[in-house]
Structures are given as C-alpha cells and as structure tokens.
Amino acid sequence: MGPTRAQFIQYAPAALAVASAAVGPWSALAAAAAGAGAWAINASAPALRSLIACGITTSGCGIAAHQILASGMDPLFALGLAVPAGAAVLAHHRNTAGELPALPVPTAAGQSSQAQLITAWWAEFISGPTQTEGRKLVQAGAVLAHLAIDAGDDHVSFTGIITLPQGQQVRVKAADIAAVYQIPVSQVEMGDPKHYAPNALPVTVHLTKPSAAPAIAACAPTTPEELWAAHVAIPEGAMPGTTLALTRYDGPLDWEGVATRDRRAIGTVNLQDLAGNLDLSSIQIALAPTDKPSQMGVRVMKEHALMHGTMLSTVVDELAMDSRGYVRLGTYIDASAALVPLAQPGSGARHLYLVGGSRSGKSGVLEQVLLSAHKSRIAVILSSPQAGTIAGARLAAYCGDGLDEAMGALRLAYALMLDREARYRSPSFPFTDPLILFVIDEAHMLLSVSSPYHAEAKAIVEQMTRRSLKRGIGVVLATQTPLAEDLGNSSIIRSQLLIGGGAVFLRCAKGQGSLVGANAVQGAEGIDLSMIPDSWPGQAQRVADRDMSGLDTTAVANPEDGTFGLGYLLTPGSQAVQFRSLYLDVPPASLAGDQPPVTVEDCQAWQHREAITRTPMVDQRGKNLIGSLADLLTKTQQDPPVPHQRAQTDPAAPVAATDGSELIKPRILELLRQESISMTAETIARKLGTTAKNIKPRLSELKRRDEVTNENGLWRAA
C-alpha cells in the first residue's frame, strides 16, 4: 500500500532535498513533478504554497551541495547547506500538521446512488457549486467531508464533517440542513462548536428514523416489590417506610404479601391512597391486620374472592353466640369467618353500627342479626320506621312497624333500661334477665332534624348508647349513610356505637359514603363506600346475553349477580377488613325452628308498655328527658298519651281508644271514605282538629300501605 496523501505532502520536500544532492540540477524537474502531483491530488491552496516554497528551498540547497562536492571542496560546506533545507522541511510540516486534509470533490465514480444524491443536494443548496443560477447558498465552501451512510430496513442516516478552509468558521445550522433534506429539525444532530475546531463540525442526519418500539423505561419498577418501594413506601405513599414480602404470586393482579415497617407500627391505612399508589381500584385490594402492629397483610385480586359468597344454610351452626359472645355475620376476604360480638362475658351486651344504602344488603344483615339473636336466646325489640321492610320481624318480642310505632318501640327500650337500672344498682353479668337487642332500622327517619320525633329520639338514643350495655341491652342501629345528618348531627351516638361494639359498612350512594374528614371512623380512614361497585366485572356481558322466553318468576338472585352484602367489617381494636355477609339462600326466619321469640322479663316497664309507647319522654321544647322509671310511670298516669296506632307484634289484636280519644290514622281513613272527595293535608287537619304537621307523616304511612292515594297534593281513600 502506497503513502497516504498527508504523508506525500509532508515528506515530499525531504525527498526533494536528497534527490537534489544526488542528481544535481535535474532535481528541478523532480520539484516540478512534486508540485504537479500535489496539485493533481487536490491539495488545499495553503498546503500547495507551502509545498512549493519548501521544494524550492530544499532543491536549491541540494543543487548547491552537489556543486560543492563536484568541485572538490570540503564536504563540511555541503553538509552545512542541510540546515536551511531541514528548516524548510520543518516549517512545511508545521504548516500542514494542524490542517485536516480536504476530501476530493465528490464525483459519481466510486459512490453509491444514495451518496451521490446526498452529495448533490448538499452541494446544490449548502456549499456549492450550484447548478441553479442566482441561488443563495447556505455557506459557500462548507463541504461535507468523511461522508458515511447507515442504511437499514427501517432507517437511513448519514454522518460527515462540515469542513471549511483554515481560518473560517462553520455557520451551517441544523434548521438549514433540515430544510434542504425536508426532515424535522429534531432529526439533525450537530456537534457542539465548543468541542471542535471552528472550521470542522461533525453532523449526523437521520433521513428516516425507525418507529419507536414500546419499551419499559430504564429502572422502571415492574414487580410488586419494586412498585411498592417506588410508590407506596415513599414518604408521600400510603404506607411510608414499609417493605413488601410476597407470600404468593400468580400474576401482577393476583398476589399476596406482608408489608412490614421496621420496629414501628403501621397504623391506619388509607385504602384510596393505597389503590392510587398501585394503580388499582379499591375493590381489588384487601388489607388484613396481623398480630404485630408493624405488619399488615396485603392482597391484590383479579377476580374477587367473595364473588361467589357463603350460603346461609351451610353455616347455621355458627349463627348462635360462642363462648366469647361472637356470632358469624359473613366471610372475610381470606375465607375466614367474619364475626361480630353481641355480648361480652363479664361485661354485658354490645352495640352494632350498620351503614348501607339501597340494595346494599343491609336488610339481609339485619335479618341475620335477628336470627342469631333468636338462636342465642336474646330478646329483640325492633323499631322499623319504614313499615314492612324486615322479613324476620316475627322473631322480635316487640315490633314497632311504622314511624309512630317505631318511636313507641324506642320509648319502650329506654323504659326497660331505666327499669333495669332501678333493679340492678350494681349490675353483674350474666343477668338472670335475658339479654336484649334493640334494633333500629332506617334510624335516620327518627333521628334526622326533619323527623317529627328528632329531639326525643336523639336524646333517647344518646342515653341508651351510653348507659345500656351494662344493663344487658345492646343497640343495633342501621342508617343509609355514615353522614352525621343521619344521626341527628350527634357525635355522641356514633362514637358510643363504635366504642361499644362493631361496625358494618356496605355500599352507599355516590357522594354519601366517604369516611374522611368529619365522617372519619378510626380504623376505617380513607374508605369511600360509594366506590364499592354494584356489580362484579363482566356483569354487563351477562346482561347482554338475553333470553327472550319471558320473565322467569321462579328465578332468584345469585351471589354473582350483584355485590349485595359486600363491604367492610370493623371490630373493636382492629382495622376495617373487607368481607361479605352471608348469602340468604333460604329465608333466615325459616331457620328459627318452632321456638317462640324470646320474651322480655316481667317487669314494670314491660307491664305498662302500651302506655309507655305512647308517652313522650321530653317536654314540648324537646328537652328535659325523663331520667327515671318512677318519673316515667308517673307521667304515663298523669298525661294523656299521644294517640297513635298500637305498636304490638299481633296485628290481629283489637285497637282500642285510650281515655276516649281516637287514633289519628283510622280517623283519617274514615274521613276520606265518608267525604269521597280528594282533600289536601291542611283540609284533613282542619276537619280533624289537629295540625298538618301531625297529619302529613300519617298520610305518608297510609300511602305506603296502599290505603290512600295522592295526586298532585290531593289525598283520597284507595
């Protein structure tokens, strides 16, 4: 392989000096040949000038040395002429060493068609020479050297060095190149001028780029442990400072593990925040507290474990109280039995707070509670303001069905508590009298400020939740939302219910189920009951598969048809855990057997129950609640009782007037039937000598029983 172009230019003068000393005058021809060769290989003008100057100097020195040697003079004189020749060679070397040799002007010969096209466009629009007269070049002389092309199936790019003569600066911009090759500016990459010579700047141009393939970013978390560390365990996460150890992994949406915080209690966990950290819905996550406060079980599910439910008929033996006072209410997310206390050995009864909207399974839970109380031989007093909604009402010792009657049942329960307080100054457990479970369904109808019994009901329930447990009377209170308005804006009622027992939280209407802020419940912080779906994934597809054979009147809802009974169970001293109440494959009352309802002990309050249920226990201002049984009995004898339909379990029992006064509802029905015309509530009140405030609730109850109708505010008998 011959010498390179750079080597030829730099070492040609030295060769000329040697040749001159050897051949004498004929070395001029050699110098001329060297200059012609340099011009032929397209050396730059500065390099060519330097080569000519050095060639003349070295040739002259060589000719003079030849003449000295030929004349027989001292050879040292000839050797001395080597000094100016060497200086000329060194100067030429310095002149050409710092300059990048220019590439020859591209020609069609030896170039691919792509290279020819790239070079032609560069010369036409950027460096010249242009083939178009009058075209304004980007920067004349800025040639593209060291052209290299990278072509693949899905991409074409080229690299090179924009080169100018020594002393000039590259002014070509990325936008100029992008405009020439009609590509986005982002596809042109130019070197930083700070790191390169002013007259040489590397460039890379992507004529076509491969489509971006989806890929996981470097170091992006993928496993549950990595996701946990990146989003949950950080200071802003739902469980800061924790680590996750998997105990089972069947895919990214089906795994179990234990979260641990080093020697520190985890505390309460906001489920909404945790679901957001893991990019899941809250129904897909379940937490299970462990014996250690520094650990928490975590479960992520693709198909919910409680979708298929637990049949009531399969766990009949677990419905009665065990030795600790617990009964089975359903099944936890880990398939273990979900238990709630109805009594506590050595202490007394327990409360239960139940929240659930329409079709959430709240009535089914109440029916389970009634059956468990019956099997545990606990007497039940039932207060149901919305008449006819509890199928197991026959299991109660006393049932107040309807708004007025429900208020009467509330008065009776309070009277029984006062009676036991009078008889048991120092209560001891177990009592000789039976435990009593006072069940209030749709409690908001009595406690809310819009209820006609708001003040009295609120005062009674506050006192009972505070004082009844040690007297063997537990309160089961059910409302449709956890909002304070449903409890008469009383913080006492809810706090006492939660302190004295467990809580069941089922699905609520949107915007009414958030357990945050003023509605926060310790152990259930961050739960939004409205986020519990009303159907399981895939339910829409099952509905779309239609059977047009007609309505199946014998079909019953299966556990997979809805999420009724799905919610959270909070027991004393624990975290709210996801559970589902038992599926009522058979009516609970049918499992009660032939045993009659457990009756209340024969005491003064029970003996005077008819008068007590109709006697208000507060004054006309809604204050000064009666505080003793003696005062209550005195008031029932002195004041005429408020007339309302008798609250009793035997619907066939005769209805009698007290002190000659008639009941309001029968009088309303009698008036409407006699008049045979439609009347407003105000007209009915005026004809009966009472106020519309007393008439409207009774009309609503009669309408629910289909005994009257209402059309545009006009009432008439059905």
C-alpha positions in Angstrom: 0.0 0.0 0.0 1.5 3.4 -1.1 1.9 6.5 1.1 -1.2 8.4 2.1 -2.0 11.9 0.8 -0.9 13.6 4.0 2.4 11.7 4.1 3.1 12.6 0.5 2.5 16.3 1.2 4.6 16.4 4.4 7.6 14.4 3.4 8.0 15.4 -0.3 10.4 18.3 0.5 12.8 15.9 2.3 12.8 13.6 -0.7 13.5 16.6 -3.0 16.5 17.6 -0.9 18.0 14.1 -1.1 17.3 13.9 -4.8 18.8 17.3 -5.4 22.0 16.4 -3.7 22.2 13.2 -5.8 21.2 14.3 -9.2 22.1 18.0 -9.1 20.3 20.4 -11.5 18.0 17.7 -12.7 16.3 17.9 -9.3 14.3 20.9 -10.5 12.4 18.6 -12.7 11.7 16.5 -9.5 10.5 19.6 -7.7 8.2 20.4 -10.6 6.9 16.9 -10.6 6.2 17.1 -6.9 4.2 20.3 -7.3 2.2 18.9 -10.2 1.5 15.8 -8.1 0.3 17.9 -5.2 -2.0 19.9 -7.5 -3.3 16.7 -9.0 -4.4 15.2 -5.7 -6.3 18.4 -5.0 -4.2 19.7 -2.1 -5.5 22.9 -0.5 -4.0 26.2 -1.6 -2.1 26.8 1.7 -0.6 23.3 1.5 0.3 23.8 -2.1 2.0 27.1 -1.4 3.9 25.7 1.5 5.0 22.7 -0.6 6.3 24.9 -3.5 8.3 27.2 -1.1 9.8 24.2 0.7 10.5 22.5 -2.6 12.4 25.5 -4.0 14.4 25.9 -0.8 15.4 22.3 -0.4 16.1 21.9 -4.2 18.4 25.0 -4.1 20.2 23.7 -1.1 20.6 20.3 -2.8 22.0 21.8 -6.1 24.5 24.0 -4.2 25.7 21.0 -2.1 26.1 19.0 -5.3 28.3 21.7 -6.9 30.4 21.9 -3.8 31.0 18.2 -3.8 31.7 18.2 -7.5 34.4 21.0 -7.2 36.3 19.0 -4.6 35.7 21.5 -1.8 35.4 20.4 1.9 32.3 18.2 2.3 31.5 20.1 5.6 30.4 23.0 3.5 27.9 20.8 1.7 26.7 19.4 5.0 26.1 22.9 6.3 23.6 23.5 3.5 21.4 20.8 5.1 20.5 23.3 7.9 18.3 25.6 5.7 16.9 22.6 3.9 15.9 21.0 7.2 14.4 24.2 8.5 12.3 24.5 5.3 11.1 20.9 5.8 10.2 21.5 9.4 8.3 24.7 8.6 6.3 22.9 5.9 5.5 20.1 8.4 4.2 22.6 10.9 2.1 24.3 8.2 0.3 21.2 7.3 0.1 19.2 10.5 -2.8 21.1 12.1 -5.0 21.1 9.0 -7.4 18.3 8.2 -6.8 17.4 4.6 -9.8 18.1 2.5 -11.7 15.4 0.7 -11.7 15.5 -3.0 -14.8 16.9 -4.6 -17.2 14.0 -4.8 -17.7 12.5 -8.2 -20.0 9.9 -9.5 -17.2 7.5 -9.7 -16.9 5.2 -6.6 -20.1 6.5 -4.9 -23.4 4.7 -4.3 -26.6 6.2 -5.6 -27.5 7.3 -2.1 -24.2 9.0 -1.6 -24.4 10.7 -4.9 -27.9 12.1 -4.1 -26.8 13.3 -0.6 -23.7 14.9 -2.0 -25.6 16.5 -4.9 -28.2 18.1 -2.6 -25.5 19.3 -0.2 -23.6 21.0 -3.0 -26.7 22.4 -4.7 -28.1 24.2 -1.6 -25.3 24.5 1.0 -21.7 24.5 -0.2 -21.8 24.9 -4.0 -21.1 24.8 -6.8 -24.8 25.1 -7.5 -26.4 24.2 -10.8 -29.0 27.0 -10.5 -28.1 30.5 -11.4 -28.7 33.1 -8.7 -29.3 30.5 -5.9 -28.1 31.8 -2.5 -26.1 29.1 -0.8 -26.2 28.5 3.0 -22.4 28.8 3.2 -20.2 28.6 0.2 -17.3 26.2 0.6 -18.7 24.3 3.5 -18.2 20.9 2.0 -19.3 17.6 3.6 -16.2 15.5 4.3 -15.9 11.9 5.5 -19.4 11.0 4.3 -20.7 7.7 5.8 -24.1 6.3 5.2 -26.0 3.9 7.6 -29.0 2.3 5.7 -31.2 -0.3 7.2 -34.7 -1.8 6.6 -36.4 0.9 8.6 -33.9 3.8 8.7 -31.4 5.8 6.6 -28.9 8.2 8.1 -25.5 9.8 7.2 -22.7 11.3 9.1 -19.9 13.6 8.0 -17.8 16.6 8.9 -18.7 20.1 7.7 -15.2 21.4 6.6 -14.0 24.9 5.7 -10.5 26.2 4.9 -8.3 27.2 7.8 -9.4 30.5 9.4 -13.1 30.2 8.5 -16.0 29.2 10.9 -18.9 26.9 10.2 -22.2 28.8 10.0 -24.4 26.0 8.8 -27.4 25.4 11.2 -29.5 22.3 11.9 -32.5 24.1 10.5 -30.7 24.7 7.2 -29.9 21.0 6.8 -33.4 20.0 7.8 -34.9 22.4 5.2 -32.6 21.0 2.5 -33.5 17.4 3.1 -37.1 18.1 4.1 -37.0 16.5 7.5 -37.8 17.7 11.1 -35.1 19.6 12.8 -35.1 17.0 15.6 -33.6 14.5 13.1 -30.4 16.6 12.7 -27.7 16.3 15.3 -24.7 18.6 15.2 -21.6 18.7 17.4 -21.0 21.3 20.0 -18.8 24.0 18.4 -17.1 24.4 21.8 -15.5 20.9 21.5 -14.4 21.1 17.8 -12.3 23.3 15.5 -14.1 26.3 14.1 -13.7 25.1 10.6 -14.8 21.5 11.2 -18.1 20.4 12.8 -19.5 16.9 12.8 -23.1 16.3 11.8 -25.5 13.3 11.8 -28.7 13.5 9.7 -31.5 10.9 10.1 -33.3 10.9 6.8 -35.7 8.3 8.1 -35.9 7.0 11.7 -37.3 3.7 12.9 -40.6 3.7 14.7 -40.3 3.9 18.4 -40.9 0.5 19.9 -42.7 0.4 23.3 -40.2 -0.4 26.0 -40.1 -0.2 29.7 -38.0 2.8 30.8 -34.7 2.0 32.3 -35.0 1.1 36.0 -38.9 1.4 35.9 -40.5 -0.8 38.6 -42.2 -3.9 37.3 -42.5 -6.4 40.2 -44.9 -5.9 43.1 -41.9 -5.3 45.4 -40.5 -2.7 43.1 -43.9 -1.0 42.6 -44.3 -1.0 46.4 -40.9 0.6 47.0 -41.4 3.2 44.3 -44.9 4.3 45.1 -46.2 3.0 48.4 -43.2 3.1 50.7 -42.1 6.6 49.8 -42.8 9.4 52.3 -45.8 10.6 50.3 -47.2 7.0 49.8 -50.0 5.2 51.6 -47.6 3.2 53.8 -44.3 5.1 54.1 -41.2 3.3 55.3 -42.6 -0.2 54.7 -41.2 -3.1 52.7 -43.3 -5.8 50.9 -42.5 -9.5 51.1 -44.6 -11.7 48.8 -46.1 -14.9 50.1 -47.9 -15.8 46.9 -47.6 -14.6 43.3 -49.9 -15.7 40.4 -49.5 -12.6 38.3 -49.5 -8.8 38.6 -53.1 -8.7 39.6 -53.2 -11.8 41.8 -50.7 -11.8 44.7 -50.5 -11.7 48.5 -47.8 -10.4 50.7 -46.9 -8.8 54.1 -46.0 -5.2 54.5 -43.5 -4.5 57.3 -42.3 -1.4 58.9 -39.1 -1.8 60.9 -39.9 -1.7 64.6 -42.7 0.9 64.1 -46.5 0.4 64.0 -48.0 0.8 60.6 -51.2 2.4 62.0 -54.3 3.0 59.9 -54.0 2.8 56.1 -56.0 5.0 53.6 -57.3 2.4 51.1 -58.0 5.0 48.5 -54.4 6.2 48.7 -53.1 2.7 48.5 -55.2 1.9 45.5 -54.0 5.0 43.8 -50.3 4.1 44.5 -50.8 0.7 42.9 -52.9 2.0 40.1 -55.9 -0.3 41.0 -59.5 0.1 42.1 -60.1 0.0 45.9 -62.2 -3.2 45.5 -59.2 -5.1 44.2 -57.2 -4.5 47.4 -57.8 -6.1 50.8 -55.8 -5.5 54.0 -55.6 -8.0 56.8 -54.1 -6.8 60.2 -51.8 -9.3 61.9 -50.8 -9.9 65.5 -47.9 -7.5 65.1 -48.6 -3.7 64.7 -45.6 -3.4 62.5 -47.0 -5.8 59.9 -50.1 -5.7 57.6 -51.3 -8.4 55.2 -52.0 -7.2 51.6 -53.9 -8.9 48.9 -54.5 -7.9 45.3 -57.1 -9.7 43.3 -58.1 -10.0 39.7 -61.4 -11.9 40.4 -62.8 -11.0 43.8 -62.5 -13.9 46.4 -66.0 -13.1 47.7 -67.8 -13.1 44.4 -69.4 -16.5 45.0 -70.5 -15.8 48.6 -71.1 -18.1 51.5 -74.6 -19.7 51.8 -76.5 -19.1 55.0 -77.8 -22.7 55.1 -74.2 -24.1 55.2 -73.2 -22.2 58.4 -76.4 -22.5 60.5 -74.4 -24.0 63.4 -72.2 -20.8 63.6 -75.1 -18.3 63.9 -75.6 -18.7 67.6 -73.2 -16.9 70.1 -70.0 -18.7 71.0 -68.4 -18.5 74.5 -67.0 -15.1 73.7 -70.3 -13.6 72.6 -69.5 -13.6 68.9 -71.8 -14.7 66.0 -71.0 -15.2 62.4 -72.1 -12.4 60.1 -70.2 -13.4 56.9 -66.8 -14.2 55.4 -63.6 -12.2 55.3 -61.6 -11.8 52.1 -59.2 -14.5 53.3 -62.1 -17.0 53.6 -62.1 -16.9 57.4 -65.3 -16.4 59.3 -66.4 -12.8 59.9 -67.6 -12.5 63.4 -69.3 -9.7 65.4 -69.9 -9.5 69.1 -73.4 -9.4 70.5 -72.3 -9.8 74.1 -69.1 -9.7 76.2 -68.5 -12.1 79.1 -68.3 -10.4 82.4 -69.5 -7.0 80.9 -72.8 -7.1 79.2 -74.2 -6.5 75.7 -72.5 -5.0 72.7 -73.6 -2.4 70.1 -73.5 -2.7 66.3 -73.4 0.2 63.8 -74.7 -0.7 60.3 -74.4 1.6 57.3 -75.7 0.7 53.8 -77.7 2.3 51.0 -80.5 0.8 48.9 -79.8 -2.7 47.6 -76.5 -2.9 49.5 -77.6 -6.0 51.6 -78.4 -4.0 54.8 -81.8 -5.6 55.3 -80.2 -9.1 54.9 -77.7 -8.3 57.6 -80.4 -7.2 59.9 -82.3 -10.5 59.3 -79.1 -12.4 60.1 -78.8 -10.5 63.3 -82.4 -11.3 64.3 -81.8 -15.0 63.6 -78.6 -15.0 65.5 -80.3 -13.3 68.5 -83.1 -15.8 68.3 -80.7 -18.8 68.3 -78.7 -17.2 71.1 -81.9 -16.7 73.2 -81.6 -12.9 73.1 -84.8 -10.9 73.3 -85.3 -8.4 70.4 -87.2 -5.1 70.3 -87.5 -4.0 66.7 -88.0 -0.4 65.7 -88.8 -0.1 61.9 -90.0 3.3 60.8 -90.4 2.1 57.2 -93.2 -0.4 57.7 -92.9 -3.9 56.3 -89.2 -3.9 55.4 -87.9 -6.6 57.8 -88.9 -10.2 56.9 -87.8 -11.6 60.2 -89.9 -9.2 62.3 -91.8 -12.2 63.8 -88.7 -13.1 65.7 -88.9 -10.0 67.8 -90.5 -9.8 71.2 -91.9 -6.4 70.3 -92.1 -4.8 66.9 -92.8 -1.1 66.2 -93.6 -1.1 62.5 -94.2 2.3 61.0 -92.9 5.8 62.1 -95.2 6.3 65.1 -94.9 2.7 66.3 -91.1 2.8 65.8 -90.9 5.8 68.1 -93.0 3.8 70.6 -90.5 0.9 70.4 -87.7 3.4 71.1 -89.5 4.6 74.2 -90.1 1.1 75.4 -86.4 0.2 75.1 -85.5 3.2 77.0 -88.0 2.4 79.7 -86.6 -1.1 80.0 -83.1 0.3 80.5 -84.5 2.6 83.3 -86.3 -0.4 84.9 -83.1 -2.4 84.9 -81.1 0.5 86.3 -83.7 0.7 89.2 -83.4 -3.0 89.9 -79.7 -3.5 89.3 -77.8 -0.8 91.1 -74.6 -2.9 90.9 -75.1 -4.9 87.8 -73.4 -8.3 87.4 -73.1 -10.5 84.4 -74.7 -12.8 83.5 -78.1 -11.4 84.3 -81.0 -13.5 85.4 -83.0 -11.5 82.9 -82.3 -12.1 79.2 -80.1 -10.0 77.1 -82.0 -7.5 74.9 -81.1 -6.4 71.4 -82.7 -3.2 70.4 -82.7 -3.0 66.6 -83.4 0.4 64.9 -83.8 0.1 61.1 -83.7 3.3 59.0 -82.7 5.2 62.1 -82.4 8.5 60.1 -86.2 8.6 59.8 -86.3 9.1 63.6 -83.1 11.0 64.2 -82.7 13.4 61.4 -83.8 17.0 62.0 -86.6 16.6 59.5 -88.3 13.9 61.7 -91.2 15.0 63.9 -89.5 12.9 66.7 -86.0 14.3 66.1 -85.4 15.8 69.6 -86.9 12.9 71.6 -85.3 10.2 69.5 -81.9 11.8 69.6 -82.0 12.2 73.4 -83.1 8.6 74.0 -80.5 7.0 71.6 -77.7 9.1 73.1 -78.6 7.9 76.6 -79.0 4.3 75.5 -75.7 4.1 73.6 -74.0 5.5 76.8 -75.7 3.5 79.5 -77.4 0.4 78.2 -74.5 -2.1 77.8 -74.1 -2.8 81.5 -77.8 -3.4 81.8 -77.6 -6.1 79.2 -79.2 -4.1 76.3 -77.3 -3.7 73.1 -78.2 -1.2 70.3 -78.1 -2.2 66.6 -78.5 1.0 64.6 -78.8 1.0 60.8 -78.7 4.0 58.6 -78.3 4.6 54.8 -75.2 6.8 55.0 -72.3 7.4 57.5 -73.1 11.2 57.5 -73.7 13.0 60.7 -77.1 14.1 59.5 -78.5 10.6 59.6 -77.7 10.5 63.4 -79.3 13.8 64.1 -75.9 15.6 63.9 -74.9 13.8 67.1 -71.3 12.9 67.5 -72.1 11.0 70.7 -74.3 8.3 69.1 -71.7 7.2 66.6 -68.7 7.4 68.9 -70.6 5.3 71.6 -71.7 2.8 69.0 -68.1 2.3 67.8 -66.7 2.2 71.3 -69.3 -0.3 72.4 -69.1 -2.8 69.5 -68.5 -3.4 65.8 -69.5 -1.6 62.6 -70.6 -2.9 59.2 -70.0 -0.6 56.2 -71.8 -1.5 53.0 -72.2 0.3 49.7 -73.7 3.8 49.8 -74.9 6.3 47.2 -72.3 8.4 45.4 -71.1 11.3 47.5 -72.5 9.9 50.7 -70.1 7.2 51.7 -66.8 8.8 52.3 -65.2 8.1 55.7 -62.9 11.1 55.7 -63.0 14.4 57.5 -65.9 14.9 59.8 -67.2 11.4 58.9 -63.9 9.6 59.6 -64.0 6.4 61.6 -61.0 5.2 63.5 -59.8 2.0 61.8 -61.6 2.8 58.5 -60.0 6.0 57.5 -60.0 6.7 53.8 -62.7 4.2 52.8 -65.3 5.5 50.3 -68.3 3.3 50.5 -69.7 4.8 47.3 -66.7 3.2 45.5 -67.9 -0.3 46.1 -69.4 -1.3 42.8 -72.9 -2.6 42.5 -71.9 -5.4 40.2 -68.9 -7.7 39.5 -66.7 -7.3 36.5 -68.3 -8.9 33.4 -71.9 -8.4 34.7 -72.7 -6.2 31.7 -71.8 -9.0 29.3 -74.0 -11.5 31.2 -76.9 -9.0 31.0 -76.3 -8.6 27.2 -76.8 -12.3 26.7 -80.6 -12.1 26.6 -83.2 -14.9 26.9 -86.4 -13.8 25.2 -88.6 -16.7 26.6 -90.3 -14.3 29.0 -89.9 -13.3 32.6 -88.8 -16.1 34.9 -90.9 -15.6 38.0 -89.1 -18.5 39.8 -85.6 -17.2 39.4 -83.7 -15.9 42.4 -80.6 -13.6 42.5 -77.3 -15.5 42.8 -74.3 -14.2 44.6 -72.6 -13.5 41.3 -75.5 -11.2 40.2 -74.5 -8.3 42.4 -72.3 -7.2 45.3 -75.0 -7.0 47.9 -73.5 -7.7 51.3 -70.0 -6.7 50.2 -68.3 -4.1 52.4 -66.0 -3.7 55.4 -66.3 -5.1 58.9 -64.8 -3.2 61.8 -64.5 -4.9 65.1 -63.1 -3.4 68.4 -59.4 -2.7 68.3 -58.8 -3.7 64.7 -58.7 -2.3 61.1 -61.7 -2.4 58.8 -61.4 -5.6 56.7 -63.2 -6.4 53.5 -65.9 -9.0 54.0 -69.3 -10.2 52.6 -72.3 -11.0 54.6 -73.9 -14.5 54.2 -76.0 -15.1 51.1 -79.6 -15.8 52.1 -80.2 -18.9 50.0 -83.1 -19.6 52.5 -85.2 -17.1 54.5 -83.5 -16.6 57.8 -86.8 -16.8 59.7 -87.3 -20.3 58.3 -84.2 -21.5 60.2 -85.6 -20.3 63.6 -87.5 -23.6 64.2 -90.6 -23.8 66.3 -89.2 -21.9 69.2 -91.2 -18.7 70.0 -89.5 -15.3 70.3 -87.5 -14.7 73.5 -89.7 -12.6 75.7 -88.6 -9.7 78.0 -88.7 -10.2 81.7 -92.0 -9.4 83.5 -91.1 -6.0 84.9 -92.9 -2.7 85.4 -91.7 -1.3 82.1 -93.0 -4.3 80.2 -96.3 -4.4 82.1 -97.0 -0.8 81.2 -95.6 -1.0 77.6 -98.8 0.1 75.9 -98.9 3.4 77.8 -95.2 3.9 77.7 -95.0 3.6 73.9 -97.5 6.5 73.6 -96.0 8.8 76.2 -93.5 11.4 75.1 -90.4 11.4 77.2 -89.4 15.1 76.6 -91.2 18.3 77.1 -92.8 20.4 74.3 -89.5 22.0 73.6 -87.8 18.6 73.1 -85.7 18.9 76.2 -85.6 17.5 79.8 -85.6 13.8 79.0 -87.2 11.7 81.8 -84.4 10.1 83.8 -86.0 7.5 86.0 -88.7 4.8 85.7 -90.7 6.3 88.6 -91.0 9.6 86.8 -91.9 7.9 83.6 -94.7 5.8 85.2 -96.0 9.0 86.9 -96.1 10.8 83.6 -98.0 7.9 81.9 -100.7 8.2 84.6 -100.9 12.0 84.6 -100.7 13.0 81.0 -103.0 11.7 78.3 -100.9 9.5 75.9 -100.2 10.7 72.4 -102.7 8.9 70.1 -101.2 6.5 67.6 -101.8 3.1 66.3 -100.9 0.4 68.9 -97.4 -0.9 68.5 -97.5 -4.6 69.0 -96.5 -7.9 67.4 -100.0 -9.2 67.0 -101.6 -7.4 64.0 -104.9 -9.0 64.8 -105.2 -7.6 68.2 -108.1 -5.1 68.7 -107.4 -1.4 68.6 -108.9 0.5 71.4 -109.1 4.1 72.2 -107.5 5.5 75.4 -109.3 8.0 77.5 -112.0 8.3 74.8 -109.5 9.7 72.2 -109.5 8.2 68.8 -106.4 7.1 66.8 -105.3 9.6 64.0 -104.9 7.1 61.2 -108.3 5.4 61.5 -109.9 8.9 61.7 -108.1 10.0 58.5 -109.3 6.9 56.7 -112.8 7.3 58.0 -112.9 11.0 56.9 -111.6 10.2 53.4 -114.1 7.4 52.9 -117.1 9.4 54.1 -116.3 12.5 52.1 -115.5 10.6 48.9 -113.6 13.6 47.6 -109.9 14.5 47.4 -108.6 16.8 50.1 -105.3 18.5 50.9 -103.4 17.6 54.1 -104.3 21.0 55.5 -108.1 20.4 54.9 -107.9 17.0 56.6 -106.0 18.5 59.6 -108.7 21.3 59.9 -111.6 18.8 59.8 -109.9 16.6 62.4 -109.0 19.5 64.7 -105.2 19.0 64.6 -102.2 20.4 62.7 -100.9 19.5 59.2 -97.6 18.6 60.8 -99.3 15.7 62.6 -101.3 14.6 59.5 -98.6 14.5 56.8 -96.5 11.7 58.3 -99.6 9.6 58.9 -100.7 10.2 55.3 -97.3 9.0 54.0 -97.5 5.9 56.1 -101.0 5.1 54.8 -99.9 5.7 51.3 -97.0 3.1 51.7 -99.7 0.6 52.9 -101.8 1.5 49.7 -104.7 2.7 51.9 -104.7 6.2 50.4 -103.5 7.8 47.2 -102.0 11.1 46.4 -102.3 13.0 43.1 -100.9 16.5 42.9 -101.1 17.0 46.7 -104.8 15.8 46.9 -105.4 12.8 49.1 -108.3 10.3 48.9 -109.1 6.8 50.1 -107.7 4.0 47.9 
